[in-house]
Amino acid sequence: MNRKPADTEPVTNAPEWTVSSLSGALKRTLEDAFGHVRLRGEVTGYRGPHSSGHAYFGLKDEGARIDAVIWKGVFQKLRIRPEEGMEVIAVGRVTTFPASSRYQIVIESLEPAGVGALMAILEERRRKLAAEGLFDESRKRPLPFLPEVIGVVTSPTGAVIRDILHRLADRFPRRVLVWPVRVQGETSAAEVAAAIRGFNALPRAMNGPTGPVPRPDVLIVARGGGSLEDLWSFNEEVVVRAAAESAIPLVSAIGHETDWTLIDLAADLRAPTPTAAAEKVVPVRLDLLAAIADLARRHRGAMMRLGERRASDLRALTRALPSADNLLAGARQRLDLAGGRLVHMLGAGVRRHEARLAAAGQKLARLSPLVLLERARARWATAAQGLGRGFAHGIERRAAILTRAVSRLSLQPLRLRAEAGRERLTIAGTRLANARAARLAAERARVDNLWKLVESLSHKGVLARGYAIVLDSEGHTVRTRAAVSEGMALELVFADGKVGATAQGEGAQPATRGRKRKSDAAAPPPVQPTLFGGGE
């Protein structure tokens, strides 16, 4: 195998490059040649911003693709955010990424490529928000008839606020609170959304540096006419969501009648112009005054007609009413029947009470101490007579026995025994007579003591000492002060007779008619002792 000599190898003067130096040279060359470009293409591979805040995606057309990056600071300021498939015009500088030997465009600004692209974005966003229910008619609320405070979100320097204030002054002057915002530009959407939420965050009364700031009753978001790009702030999601979340009824007045934005779909009412919005939130004061005057006139006429109709109805009803005699006839007849029954019932009641009183008197008579004492005396007299007859009969029987015994025995012993027996009988008779006299004396003394006790317990003894018995109109004993009513007829029973009286004074209680106390009517009579220590 033949080898070429070393001195025959080709010699070159091309400089040697390292990978880093070559990458840096390419980077500088590319940036110098394409330092600032305007590139049109379709967004591809967009997945939203990275966790670092930077956005990485690509731009393509029919034949090529280039990587693109938007740094965090630039991405936050973009008015239009990239979306997959969106055709955009990107302004930036072309550079390389040495770590992977790729070139890319660092985007500094981004805008849709023509009105058609914006309309496509707008339609896609409309479908997305409509699917979430932000445009449903059920969410929309009616405006207040006459708001006290109107909140306006618009530019304080434009002609819109002057048109609104002038129209409100012509129709019905109301208090207006203006929240100044930019209606065009990069920060416009955030300011409009913050203004809507700020009005909703106001309490019913909030003390500010210049006095209380009331919460508006209705909001107007207004802007004058312009191109689609000029009105784009009112198509942003943040504005649409703030309008849909507003607890205060919201009127959108963006652009002219032919212009429309997404906030018009989320608002409670869309006005074609800012001036029309002012007309929709307040009525015409002169029309209200005329309507009130017409209603007052109609009310007076209706009241007059109502009064006449009521008077006519009253006259008709008066003619249909029965006379006073006819109305009272039935009641009078019922009263007469009740009076007749009352007289009969009163007589029956009196007779019934008389019978009960007579029965009670007979019972008391049977239980009287005098009757009981007479019964005891009769029993003792009968007992004394029986005892005497028993003694006499016993003596006679013993005498007969002795006589028969004497007839059978000798006379002397029998005479002696007879004499002895006679003496014993005489002594026994004497002792028996003494015992009988002593027993009768003791029983008589006991009866006398019982009679004295009866006399001391009898009401007559109490009446003799100066007391009296109080009876009501029915003859019942009045035992307590509470049973006496003022004006009540009473009867005072003294030891020597009866006296009528009428109750007077503070102690008298209200009369209770027709009521009988059970304790008075059914009180049992006192039990009287007998000669044997018991009671009957």
DRENSE-734448 format. One line per 5 residues: number of its first residue (from 1); their letters; for each residue x, y, z of C-alpha. Coordinates in pm, whole numbers, always signed. Layout:
N
NUM	A	X Y Z; ... $
***
This chain:
536
1	MNRKP	+0 +0 +0; +153 +331 -112; +113 +636 +111; +148 +1000 +4; +435 +1176 +174 $
6	ADTEP	+340 +1417 +455; +490 +1713 +278; +243 +1663 -7; -74 +1743 +216; -263 +2062 +101 $
11	VTNAP	-188 +2376 +301; -481 +2636 +370; -490 +2974 +540; -864 +2951 +646; -896 +3053 +1014 $
16	EWTVS	-1019 +2801 +1265; -1349 +2873 +1442; -1472 +2742 +1764; -1839 +2657 +1789; -1906 +2943 +2027 $
21	SLSGA	-1718 +3199 +1818; -1895 +3088 +1502; -2234 +3102 +1673; -2159 +3450 +1803; -2046 +3570 +1460 $
26	LKRTL	-2362 +3432 +1300; -2572 +3598 +1568; -2414 +3938 +1509; -2439 +3904 +1133; -2804 +3806 +1148 $
31	EDAFG	-2894 +4083 +1392; -2708 +4343 +1185; -2881 +4235 +864; -3227 +4190 +1016; -3221 +4418 +1320 $
36	HVRLR	-3588 +4519 +1293; -3842 +4330 +1079; -4219 +4321 +1033; -4320 +3959 +988; -4662 +3821 +887 $
41	GEVTG	-4759 +3465 +969; -4993 +3225 +1146; -4947 +3146 +1514; -4866 +2779 +1570; -4773 +2576 +1873 $
46	YRGPH	-4903 +2836 +2122; -4980 +2686 +2465; -5005 +3005 +2669; -4733 +3183 +2864; -4460 +2979 +3034 $
51	SSGHA	-4437 +2961 +3415; -4164 +3226 +3389; -4407 +3463 +3211; -4239 +3436 +2868; -4433 +3305 +2568 $
56	YFGLK	-4279 +3057 +2317; -4449 +2961 +1991; -4394 +2968 +1616; -4498 +3166 +1307; -4558 +2984 +979 $
61	DEGAR	-4688 +3031 +628; -4734 +2794 +336; -4363 +2703 +305; -4166 +2785 +622; -4175 +2821 +1001 $
66	IDAVI	-3978 +3040 +1240; -3960 +3025 +1618; -4089 +3326 +1811; -4056 +3442 +2171; -4223 +3723 +2365 $
71	WKGVF	-4052 +3825 +2685; -4257 +3866 +3001; -4250 +4248 +3013; -4366 +4278 +2654; -4629 +4005 +2686 $
76	QKLRI	-4806 +4186 +2972; -4839 +4503 +2760; -4981 +4339 +2447; -5322 +4461 +2345; -5388 +4144 +2142 $
81	RPEEG	-5274 +3813 +2292; -5164 +3539 +2050; -5402 +3252 +1987; -5355 +2925 +1802; -5423 +2972 +1429 $
86	MEVIA	-5439 +3353 +1447; -5284 +3538 +1155; -5079 +3820 +1300; -4821 +4082 +1209; -4525 +4063 +1449 $
91	VGRVT	-4273 +4342 +1483; -3936 +4251 +1635; -3576 +4158 +1573; -3430 +3836 +1435; -3162 +3665 +1643 $
96	TFPAS	-3019 +3321 +1708; -3024 +3088 +2003; -2667 +2947 +2013; -2754 +2660 +2248; -2953 +2489 +1973 $
101	SRYQI	-2822 +2662 +1659; -3166 +2805 +1576; -3272 +3146 +1471; -3586 +3311 +1607; -3771 +3638 +1617 $
106	VIESL	-3803 +3828 +1947; -4142 +3996 +1915; -4181 +4351 +2050; -4538 +4415 +1930; -4817 +4202 +1789 $
111	EPAGV	-5136 +4290 +1601; -5391 +4094 +1398; -5336 +4075 +1026; -5640 +4276 +906; -6004 +4318 +1011 $
116	GALMA	-6090 +3964 +912; -5854 +3825 +1174; -6001 +4049 +1440; -6351 +3940 +1347; -6247 +3577 +1369 $
121	ILEER	-6101 +3638 +1715; -6412 +3826 +1816; -6644 +3548 +1698; -6440 +3280 +1871; -6444 +3479 +2194 $
126	RRKLA	-6818 +3542 +2161; -6889 +3168 +2126; -6668 +3090 +2426; -6835 +3345 +2657; -7184 +3255 +2531 $
131	AEGLF	-7116 +2890 +2617; -7043 +3003 +2974; -7386 +3172 +2992; -7259 +3531 +3021; -7499 +3650 +2749 $
136	DESRK	-7816 +3470 +2868; -8130 +3682 +2876; -8220 +3538 +3218; -7919 +3722 +3367; -8039 +4061 +3252 $
141	RPLPF	-8223 +4281 +3501; -8461 +4573 +3442; -8333 +4925 +3499; -8469 +5127 +3793; -8750 +5359 +3691 $
146	LPEVI	-8596 +5674 +3843; -8242 +5624 +3976; -8112 +5862 +4240; -7745 +5825 +4140; -7606 +5735 +3796 $
151	GVVTS	-7251 +5601 +3757; -7074 +5672 +3426; -6757 +5491 +3313; -6598 +5693 +3033; -6323 +5940 +2950 $
156	PTGAV	-6366 +6265 +3145; -6228 +6477 +2860; -6432 +6354 +2565; -6761 +6475 +2423; -6941 +6163 +2549 $
161	IRDIL	-6968 +6275 +2911; -7088 +6622 +2805; -7361 +6467 +2586; -7475 +6242 +2870; -7484 +6525 +3126 $
166	HRLAD	-7665 +6757 +2885; -7927 +6492 +2803; -7985 +6410 +3171; -8030 +6777 +3252; -8291 +6812 +2975 $
171	RFPRR	-8493 +6502 +3076; -8459 +6462 +3453; -8160 +6601 +3645; -7995 +6332 +3857; -7672 +6303 +4052 $
176	VLVWP	-7392 +6165 +3829; -7069 +5999 +3944; -6799 +5974 +3676; -6523 +5714 +3699; -6253 +5839 +3460 $
181	VRVQG	-6091 +5572 +3241; -5901 +5543 +2914; -6139 +5421 +2644; -5858 +5322 +2404; -5509 +5184 +2444 $
186	ETSAA	-5324 +4904 +2619; -5457 +4975 +2973; -5811 +5067 +2866; -5969 +4723 +2926; -5821 +4686 +3275 $
191	EVAAA	-5932 +5038 +3374; -6290 +4984 +3249; -6317 +4651 +3434; -6174 +4808 +3752; -6424 +5096 +3727 $
196	IRGFN	-6722 +4858 +3698; -6604 +4651 +3993; -6521 +4966 +4189; -6875 +5102 +4157; -7011 +4764 +4270 $
201	ALPRA	-6774 +4762 +4569; -6918 +5089 +4702; -7139 +5040 +5010; -7474 +5211 +5044; -7295 +5502 +5212 $
206	MNGPT	-6919 +5548 +5221; -6749 +5847 +5382; -6488 +5986 +5150; -6260 +6286 +5175; -6528 +6515 +5029 $
211	GPVPR	-6832 +6361 +5194; -7049 +6053 +5149; -7016 +5873 +4814; -7343 +5691 +4740; -7366 +5365 +4550 $
216	PDVLI	-7505 +5421 +4197; -7843 +5276 +4107; -7745 +5223 +3742; -7417 +5224 +3546; -7344 +5358 +3194 $
221	VARGG	-7028 +5240 +3012; -6990 +5484 +2722; -6750 +5563 +2437; -6778 +5746 +2109; -6752 +5586 +1768 $
226	GSLED	-6435 +5442 +1614; -6285 +5156 +1422; -6285 +4795 +1535; -5934 +4837 +1669; -6036 +5150 +1861 $
231	LWSFN	-6329 +4968 +2025; -6130 +4651 +2093; -6094 +4724 +2466; -6467 +4657 +2511; -6426 +4312 +2351 $
236	EEVVV	-6172 +4196 +2610; -6276 +3913 +2842; -6195 +4109 +3156; -6442 +4383 +3058; -6714 +4140 +2951 $
241	RAAAE	-6683 +3937 +3273; -6692 +4251 +3488; -7010 +4365 +3312; -7173 +4022 +3357; -7078 +4012 +3729 $
246	SAIPL	-7208 +4363 +3802; -7477 +4366 +4073; -7579 +4716 +3955; -7786 +4724 +3631; -7549 +4821 +3347 $
251	VSAIG	-7616 +5001 +3017; -7355 +4978 +2739; -7325 +5269 +2495; -7019 +5193 +2282; -6975 +5362 +1946 $
256	HETDW	-7258 +5438 +1709; -7569 +5241 +1629; -7395 +5016 +1378; -7104 +4936 +1611; -7126 +4641 +1848 $
261	TLIDL	-6893 +4490 +2104; -6905 +4194 +2342; -6993 +4418 +2638; -7321 +4497 +2458; -7415 +4129 +2486 $
266	AADLR	-7324 +4106 +2857; -7488 +4435 +2960; -7843 +4449 +3093; -7935 +4697 +2817; -7760 +4818 +2499 $
271	APTPT	-7799 +5177 +2387; -7708 +5272 +2029; -7534 +5594 +2144; -7427 +5753 +2474; -7709 +6009 +2436 $
276	AAAEK	-7961 +5727 +2394; -7820 +5565 +2709; -7899 +5881 +2905; -8252 +5873 +2763; -8302 +5512 +2867 $
281	VVPVR	-8192 +5547 +3232; -8424 +5840 +3323; -8777 +5934 +3213; -8884 +6278 +3091; -8975 +6490 +3393 $
286	LDLLA	-9240 +6693 +3209; -9402 +6372 +3079; -9411 +6237 +3435; -9572 +6556 +3564; -9833 +6541 +3288 $
291	AIADL	-9898 +6172 +3358; -9931 +6242 +3731; -10175 +6526 +3665; -10379 +6301 +3436; -10380 +6023 +3694 $
296	ARRHR	-10486 +6269 +3966; -10775 +6391 +3749; -10881 +6035 +3673; -10847 +5945 +4042; -11073 +6232 +4147 $
301	GAMMR	-11332 +6132 +3887; -11314 +5767 +3993; -11354 +5861 +4360; -11657 +6077 +4281; -11814 +5798 +4078 $
306	LGERR	-11732 +5547 +4351; -11892 +5772 +4615; -12205 +5812 +4406; -12227 +5437 +4344; -12173 +5359 +4713 $
311	ASDLR	-12441 +5612 +4811; -12683 +5455 +4562; -12600 +5105 +4694; -12651 +5228 +5051; -12995 +5372 +4967 $
316	ALTRA	-13091 +5044 +4801; -12971 +4844 +5100; -13157 +5078 +5336; -13483 +5013 +5154; -13421 +4639 +5175 $
321	LPSAD	-13355 +4642 +5549; -13647 +4538 +5780; -13794 +4786 +6030; -13678 +4809 +6388; -14003 +4656 +6519 $
326	NLLAG	-13960 +4355 +6291; -13600 +4314 +6402; -13696 +4330 +6771; -14017 +4126 +6751; -13849 +3789 +6778 $
331	ARQRL	-13623 +3904 +7059; -13918 +4050 +7250; -14112 +3724 +7218; -13813 +3522 +7337; -13775 +3764 +7629 $
336	DLAGG	-14141 +3720 +7729; -14110 +3342 +7715; -13791 +3353 +7918; -13961 +3584 +8174; -14252 +3342 +8211 $
341	RLVHM	-14018 +3048 +8259; -13814 +3252 +8505; -14117 +3325 +8727; -14214 +2958 +8722; -13861 +2845 +8797 $
346	LGAGV	-13827 +3098 +9080; -14148 +2967 +9242; -14035 +2607 +9198; -13698 +2697 +9344; -13858 +2865 +9645 $
351	RRHEA	-14082 +2563 +9706; -13792 +2325 +9671; -13585 +2526 +9919; -13883 +2542 +10160; -13918 +2162 +10146 $
356	RLAAA	-13551 +2119 +10210; -13565 +2368 +10496; -13864 +2186 +10651; -13684 +1850 +10623; -13376 +2002 +10784 $
361	GQKLA	-13596 +2149 +11063; -13754 +1812 +11130; -13415 +1651 +11142; -13288 +1917 +11378; -13602 +1877 +11592 $
366	RLSPL	-13535 +1505 +11623; -13180 +1577 +11726; -13269 +1862 +11967; -13098 +1839 +12313; -13437 +1876 +12486 $
371	VLLER	-13583 +1578 +12297; -13274 +1371 +12367; -13287 +1470 +12737; -13656 +1376 +12764; -13584 +1041 +12603 $
376	ARARW	-13302 +981 +12852; -13528 +1072 +13145; -13799 +836 +13019; -13550 +553 +12986; -13420 +612 +13340 $
381	ATAAQ	-13773 +628 +13482; -13862 +302 +13310; -13541 +146 +13440; -13617 +264 +13798; -13970 +125 +13784 $
386	GLGRG	-13843 -207 +13653; -13578 -218 +13924; -13841 -158 +14202; -14071 -421 +14061; -13777 -660 +14039 $
391	FAHGI	-13686 -602 +14402; -14047 -652 +14521; -14091 -960 +14307; -13765 -1101 +14442; -13870 -1041 +14802 $
396	ERRAA	-14207 -1199 +14747; -14050 -1500 +14579; -13803 -1542 +14862; -14085 -1509 +15117; -14282 -1777 +14940 $
401	ILTRA	-13986 -2005 +14936; -13928 -1943 +15306; -14290 -2004 +15383; -14283 -2335 +15207; -13961 -2426 +15380 $
406	VSRLS	-14105 -2333 +15719; -14404 -2549 +15657; -14179 -2844 +15605; -13946 -2774 +15897; -13992 -2726 +16267 $
411	LQPLR	-14124 -2395 +16372; -13862 -2281 +16619; -13555 -2325 +16406; -13746 -2204 +16113; -13874 -1907 +16307 $
416	LRAEA	-13525 -1822 +16411; -13402 -1861 +16060; -13696 -1667 +15934; -13626 -1388 +16172; -13265 -1389 +16068 $
421	GRERL	-13364 -1396 +15705; -13616 -1119 +15759; -13352 -910 +15923; -13118 -975 +15633; -13391 -895 +15389 $
426	TIAGT	-13472 -581 +15577; -13109 -482 +15576; -13078 -572 +15207; -13393 -379 +15125; -13265 -81 +15316 $
431	RLANA	-12930 -105 +15142; -13104 -152 +14809; -13323 +148 +14870; -13022 +353 +14970; -12826 +232 +14666 $
436	RAARL	-13124 +308 +14440; -13159 +657 +14591; -12784 +716 +14556; -12785 +590 +14196; -13083 +804 +14109 $
441	AAERA	-12918 +1105 +14273; -12596 +1041 +14078; -12781 +999 +13749; -12990 +1309 +13822; -12672 +1507 +13891 $
446	RVDNL	-12523 +1374 +13565; -12836 +1469 +13370; -12827 +1816 +13525; -12464 +1854 +13424; -12545 +1741 +13071 $
451	WKLVE	-12832 +1988 +13052; -12607 +2267 +13171; -12357 +2162 +12898; -12636 +2161 +12640; -12746 +2507 +12749 $
456	SLSHK	-12388 +2634 +12733; -12345 +2489 +12380; -12683 +2602 +12251; -12693 +2907 +12020; -12952 +3061 +12248 $
461	GVLAR	-12694 +3094 +12521; -12460 +3260 +12272; -12735 +3495 +12160; -12815 +3575 +12524; -12455 +3692 +12567 $
466	GYAIV	-12501 +3961 +12299; -12420 +3776 +11975; -12639 +3750 +11665; -12680 +3506 +11371; -12655 +3652 +11014 $
471	LDSEG	-12881 +3491 +10753; -12904 +3568 +10378; -13225 +3611 +10179; -13261 +3231 +10144; -13219 +3166 +10518 $
476	HTVRT	-12866 +3034 +10495; -12615 +3121 +10764; -12351 +3373 +10649; -12024 +3252 +10801; -11756 +3463 +10623 $
481	RAAVS	-11710 +3822 +10520; -11639 +3719 +10158; -11993 +3577 +10126; -12149 +3924 +10172; -12195 +4155 +9869 $
486	EGMAL	-12269 +4524 +9882; -12643 +4590 +9895; -12722 +4231 +9991; -13036 +4178 +10203; -12955 +4017 +10540 $
491	ELVFA	-13151 +3901 +10849; -13002 +3931 +11201; -13132 +3681 +11457; -13104 +3797 +11824; -13203 +3619 +12144 $
496	DGKVG	-13537 +3803 +12153; -13624 +3828 +11781; -13517 +3902 +11419; -13419 +4226 +11242; -13372 +4290 +10864 $
501	ATAQG	-13051 +4464 +10735; -12867 +4561 +10413; -12487 +4511 +10362; -12277 +4827 +10309; -11910 +4930 +10322 $
506	EGAQP	-11571 +4820 +10182; -11587 +4463 +10308; -11883 +4370 +10087; -11792 +4148 +9791; -11966 +4142 +9447 $
511	ATRGR	-12292 +3952 +9469; -12305 +3596 +9341; -12667 +3533 +9238; -12818 +3195 +9198; -12520 +3016 +9360 $
516	KRKSD	-12563 +2809 +9673; -12269 +2722 +9894; -12242 +2354 +9948; -12090 +2405 +10295; -12411 +2591 +10408 $
521	AAAPP	-12670 +2375 +10236; -12532 +2036 +10326; -12364 +2105 +10666; -12439 +1813 +10904; -12604 +1899 +11241 $
526	PVQPT	-12388 +1888 +11552; -12380 +1555 +11736; -12534 +1583 +12088; -12404 +1363 +12371; -12640 +1121 +12549 $
531	LFGGG	-12663 +1023 +12909; -12449 +716 +12836; -12160 +927 +12697; -12238 +854 +12330; -12415 +1054 +12058 $
536	E	-12714 +996 +11836 $
***
